[in-house]
Amino acid sequence: MPETLQDSKRPNGFDSKKAYQAQEEEGTAFFDDGREIELLHFVYNHPSIDQIRDSPEGVLKAIDEYGRQKKYLMNVGDDKGSIVADLIAEHKPQVMVELGGYIGYSCILFGDAVRKAGGKTYFSLERNPEFAAVIMSLVDLAGLSDIVKVVVGSSADSIKRLHANGALSHIDLMFLDHYKPAYTTDLKLCEHLRLVTPGTVLAADNVIKPGNPPYLEYVRSSVQRKNEEYQSGSTNGADAAGFDSRWKDQYKSREGDEKLSTEIKGNPNLIYESKLVESYEPTGVPDGIEITRCVGEEKPQN
């Protein structure tokens, strides 16, 4: 049987007064169309810029203001963000990694929480160098450059490089919010490198909207089931065919076709306990965070 905890239901109602602008319809760009640079100018030209400096809360408030008054931003938002911030306060990670930084909302919110919890380092992995530059600028404005380290490049390559140079030897908490088909393959890479071990906690965004069936199946599967898949030589969760084209081809125009790793199969003997915490996108659309705890490791059977 899958190792699962009781799911948490969505809180009643969403405060429509704080809703972001609606996400653009399919066929219309909803990111990487200049709005990220526009956001940067909006924040730095804000009437309260002197109060915003060195204030993570002030920077987040300004980002939210842009998302509500100007254009949609694909941020985690404060509803789902508070779920992960509470998890940080509970787990007190020394090292936290996020896969997918976008414009820095999550790493400012969570990096601040890690620092308050006594943590040392927050790695924000972002493949787009322009987005990474926005992140670094806003992180500096928020006064978090001492704890947040922005790493530019694909998630898998960045993980391998950080591990190889000794900068990353273990992940206490990981937030997944990047290319949806890569959730499973990147988790398996981290398992393979022993970055994810008993004690690690995972928080995966967008598991309802747009959804991520391969990832949920993996973290909710029993060790026996994972070993059966491991021995069968399956695609390692790298098949993006089950994802809607808007998400499967999200970065295609700039980055080309995605190349997901199929050769690394992870560690099927890790035992996970996983649950869904329902919440809302910053637009008010229902979504949720999958919280997964690695609670043990079975010995391989001969």
C-alpha positions as CSV (number, residue, x, y, z in Angstrom):
1,M,0.0,0.0,0.0
2,P,1.2,3.6,-0.6
3,E,2.6,5.4,2.3
4,T,0.1,8.3,2.6
5,L,-1.0,10.7,5.4
6,Q,-4.4,12.2,5.6
7,D,-4.9,15.0,3.1
8,S,-5.7,18.5,4.3
9,K,-8.8,20.1,2.8
10,R,-8.8,23.5,1.2
11,P,-9.7,26.3,3.6
12,N,-13.2,27.7,3.1
13,G,-13.2,30.6,0.7
14,F,-10.6,32.7,-1.0
15,D,-10.2,36.5,-0.3
16,S,-11.0,37.9,-3.8
17,K,-9.6,41.3,-2.7
18,K,-6.1,39.9,-2.9
19,A,-6.5,38.0,-6.2
20,Y,-3.9,38.5,-8.9
21,Q,-4.9,39.3,-12.4
22,A,-6.2,36.2,-14.2
23,Q,-3.7,34.0,-16.0
24,E,-3.9,34.6,-19.8
25,E,-5.8,32.1,-21.9
26,E,-4.1,29.4,-23.8
27,G,-2.3,30.7,-26.9
28,T,-1.4,34.0,-25.1
29,A,1.9,34.4,-23.3
30,F,1.6,34.4,-19.5
31,F,5.3,34.8,-18.7
32,D,8.6,35.7,-20.5
33,D,7.0,38.5,-22.5
34,G,8.7,41.4,-20.7
35,R,6.5,41.5,-17.6
36,E,9.4,40.2,-15.4
37,I,11.6,43.2,-16.3
38,E,8.5,45.5,-16.0
39,L,8.0,44.1,-12.5
40,L,11.6,45.1,-11.6
41,H,11.0,48.6,-12.7
42,F,7.7,48.7,-10.8
43,V,9.4,47.6,-7.6
44,Y,12.4,49.9,-7.8
45,N,10.2,52.9,-8.8
46,H,7.7,52.2,-6.0
47,P,6.8,55.2,-3.8
48,S,7.8,53.2,-0.8
49,I,11.2,52.0,-2.1
50,D,13.0,53.3,1.0
51,Q,10.8,51.2,3.3
52,I,11.0,48.2,0.9
53,R,14.8,48.0,1.1
54,D,16.1,45.2,3.3
55,S,12.5,44.1,4.0
56,P,11.5,40.7,2.6
57,E,7.9,41.5,3.5
58,G,8.1,44.8,1.7
59,V,9.4,43.3,-1.5
60,L,6.8,40.5,-1.4
61,K,4.1,43.1,-0.9
62,A,5.3,45.1,-3.9
63,I,5.4,42.0,-6.1
64,D,1.9,41.1,-5.0
65,E,0.8,44.7,-5.8
66,Y,2.1,44.3,-9.4
67,G,0.4,40.9,-9.8
68,R,-3.0,42.3,-8.5
69,Q,-2.9,45.6,-10.4
70,K,-0.8,45.0,-13.5
71,K,-0.3,41.5,-14.9
72,Y,-0.4,37.9,-13.8
73,L,2.7,36.4,-12.3
74,M,3.2,32.7,-11.9
75,N,4.2,32.9,-8.2
76,V,3.4,30.5,-5.4
77,G,1.5,33.3,-3.7
78,D,0.8,33.8,0.0
79,D,-1.8,31.1,0.4
80,K,0.3,28.2,-0.7
81,G,3.4,30.0,0.4
82,S,2.3,30.0,4.0
83,I,2.0,26.2,3.9
84,V,5.7,25.9,3.0
85,A,6.7,28.7,5.4
86,D,5.0,26.9,8.2
87,L,6.8,23.7,7.1
88,I,10.1,25.5,7.3
89,A,9.4,26.8,10.8
90,E,8.6,23.2,11.8
91,H,11.4,21.4,10.1
92,K,14.1,24.1,10.5
93,P,16.2,23.1,7.5
94,Q,19.9,24.1,7.4
95,V,19.9,23.7,3.6
96,M,16.9,24.2,1.4
97,V,16.7,24.0,-2.4
98,E,14.1,25.3,-4.8
99,L,13.8,24.1,-8.3
100,G,12.4,27.0,-10.4
101,G,12.9,30.5,-9.0
102,Y,11.1,32.6,-11.7
103,I,11.2,36.2,-10.3
104,G,12.2,35.3,-6.7
105,Y,8.9,35.4,-4.8
106,S,9.3,32.0,-3.3
107,C,13.0,32.3,-2.5
108,I,12.4,35.7,-0.8
109,L,9.5,34.2,1.2
110,F,11.2,30.9,2.0
111,G,14.7,32.2,2.3
112,D,13.5,34.7,4.9
113,A,11.8,31.8,6.7
114,V,14.9,29.6,6.6
115,R,17.0,32.4,8.0
116,K,14.5,33.0,10.9
117,A,14.5,29.2,11.6
118,G,18.3,29.3,11.9
119,G,19.2,27.8,8.5
120,K,22.3,28.5,6.6
121,T,21.7,28.3,2.8
122,Y,18.8,28.6,0.4
123,F,19.7,27.5,-3.2
124,S,17.4,28.9,-5.9
125,L,17.9,27.0,-9.2
126,E,16.6,28.9,-12.3
127,R,17.3,28.0,-15.9
128,N,16.5,31.3,-17.5
129,P,19.4,33.8,-17.0
130,E,17.1,36.8,-17.3
131,F,14.8,35.5,-14.6
132,A,17.8,34.7,-12.5
133,A,19.0,38.3,-12.8
134,V,15.6,39.5,-11.6
135,I,15.8,37.1,-8.7
136,M,19.2,38.3,-7.7
137,S,18.2,42.0,-7.9
138,L,15.1,41.4,-5.7
139,V,16.9,39.2,-3.3
140,D,19.5,41.9,-2.8
141,L,16.8,44.5,-2.4
142,A,15.2,42.3,0.3
143,G,18.5,42.0,2.2
144,L,18.7,38.2,1.7
145,S,21.9,37.9,-0.3
146,D,23.7,36.3,2.7
147,I,21.5,33.2,2.6
148,V,20.0,33.0,-0.9
149,K,22.3,31.6,-3.6
150,V,20.9,31.8,-7.2
151,V,22.2,29.1,-9.5
152,V,21.7,29.5,-13.3
153,G,21.2,26.5,-15.5
154,S,18.9,23.5,-16.0
155,S,17.8,21.9,-12.7
156,A,19.5,18.6,-13.4
157,D,22.8,20.1,-14.5
158,S,22.8,22.5,-11.5
159,I,22.1,19.7,-9.0
160,K,25.0,17.6,-10.5
161,R,27.4,20.6,-10.5
162,L,26.6,21.7,-6.9
163,H,27.0,18.1,-5.7
164,A,30.3,17.6,-7.6
165,N,31.9,20.8,-6.3
166,G,30.9,20.0,-2.7
167,A,28.5,23.0,-2.3
168,L,25.5,20.6,-1.8
169,S,25.9,17.4,0.1
170,H,22.4,17.0,1.5
171,I,18.9,18.6,1.1
172,D,16.9,19.1,4.2
173,L,13.9,20.6,2.4
174,M,13.2,20.9,-1.3
175,F,10.5,23.0,-3.1
176,L,9.6,21.8,-6.6
177,D,8.1,24.4,-8.8
178,H,9.8,24.2,-12.2
179,Y,9.2,22.2,-15.4
180,K,6.4,19.8,-14.4
181,P,7.6,16.6,-16.2
182,A,11.0,17.1,-14.4
183,Y,9.7,16.8,-10.9
184,T,10.1,13.0,-10.9
185,T,13.3,12.8,-12.7
186,D,15.0,15.5,-10.6
187,L,13.8,13.8,-7.4
188,K,15.3,10.5,-8.6
189,L,18.6,12.3,-9.4
190,C,18.7,13.7,-5.9
191,E,18.0,10.2,-4.5
192,H,20.8,8.8,-6.6
193,L,23.3,11.4,-5.3
194,R,22.1,10.7,-1.7
195,L,21.0,14.3,-1.5
196,V,17.5,13.1,-0.5
197,T,17.7,10.6,2.4
198,P,15.6,9.8,5.5
199,G,14.8,13.2,7.1
200,T,14.4,15.1,3.9
201,V,11.1,16.9,3.3
202,L,9.7,17.7,-0.2
203,A,7.1,20.3,-1.1
204,A,5.7,20.1,-4.6
205,D,3.6,23.0,-6.1
206,N,0.9,22.8,-8.8
207,V,-0.1,19.2,-8.1
208,I,-3.7,20.1,-8.8
209,K,-3.3,22.9,-11.4
210,P,-2.0,21.9,-13.8
211,G,-1.4,18.6,-12.0
212,N,1.5,16.1,-11.9
213,P,0.3,12.5,-11.9
214,P,3.7,10.9,-12.4
215,Y,5.2,12.7,-9.4
216,L,2.2,11.9,-7.2
217,E,2.3,8.3,-8.2
218,Y,6.0,8.0,-7.3
219,V,6.0,9.7,-3.9
220,R,2.8,7.8,-2.9
221,S,4.0,4.4,-4.1
222,S,5.2,1.7,-1.8
223,V,8.8,0.5,-1.9
224,Q,7.6,-2.7,-3.5
225,R,5.8,-0.9,-6.2
226,K,8.8,1.4,-6.9
227,N,11.1,-1.6,-7.1
228,E,8.8,-3.3,-9.6
229,E,9.0,-0.2,-11.8
230,Y,12.8,0.0,-11.2
231,Q,13.3,-3.6,-12.3
232,S,11.0,-3.2,-15.3
233,G,13.2,-0.6,-16.9
234,S,10.4,1.9,-17.3
235,T,10.8,5.4,-18.6
236,N,11.8,6.7,-15.1
237,G,8.9,9.2,-15.1
238,A,10.5,11.1,-18.0
239,D,7.5,10.7,-20.4
240,A,6.0,14.2,-20.8
241,A,3.2,12.8,-23.0
242,G,0.6,12.9,-20.2
243,F,1.0,16.7,-19.7
244,D,-1.0,19.3,-21.5
245,S,1.0,21.0,-24.3
246,R,0.8,24.3,-22.5
247,W,3.0,22.9,-19.7
248,K,4.9,20.2,-21.7
249,D,6.1,22.9,-24.2
250,Q,6.2,25.7,-21.7
251,Y,9.8,26.6,-22.5
252,K,10.1,25.2,-26.0
253,S,10.1,28.5,-27.8
254,R,13.3,29.7,-26.0
255,E,15.0,26.5,-24.8
256,G,13.9,24.0,-27.5
257,D,12.7,20.5,-26.8
258,E,13.3,19.3,-23.2
259,K,15.7,16.5,-22.7
260,L,14.8,14.6,-19.5
261,S,17.1,12.0,-18.1
262,T,16.0,8.4,-18.2
263,E,19.2,6.7,-17.1
264,I,19.1,7.6,-13.4
265,K,16.4,5.6,-11.6
266,G,16.9,6.9,-8.1
267,N,16.6,5.0,-4.9
268,P,13.3,2.9,-4.8
269,N,14.0,1.8,-1.3
270,L,13.3,5.2,0.3
271,I,10.1,5.2,2.3
272,Y,7.9,8.3,1.8
273,E,4.8,9.5,3.7
274,S,2.9,12.0,1.5
275,K,-0.2,14.1,1.8
276,L,-1.9,16.8,-0.2
277,V,-2.6,20.2,1.4
278,E,-5.2,22.0,-0.6
279,S,-5.0,25.7,-1.2
280,Y,-5.3,28.4,-3.9
281,E,-3.3,29.9,-6.6
282,P,-2.8,33.7,-6.1
283,T,-5.6,34.2,-8.7
284,G,-8.0,32.2,-6.5
285,V,-7.9,29.1,-8.6
286,P,-7.9,25.9,-6.5
287,D,-4.5,24.2,-6.3
288,G,-2.4,22.4,-3.6
289,I,1.0,21.5,-2.3
290,E,2.1,17.9,-1.9
291,I,4.1,17.5,1.3
292,T,6.3,14.4,1.3
293,R,8.5,13.2,4.1
294,C,11.3,10.7,3.7
295,V,10.9,8.6,6.8
296,G,13.2,5.6,6.2
297,E,15.0,3.3,3.9
298,E,14.4,-0.4,3.4
299,K,17.4,-2.7,2.9
300,P,17.6,-4.0,-0.7
301,Q,16.4,-7.5,-1.0
302,N,18.8,-10.1,-2.4
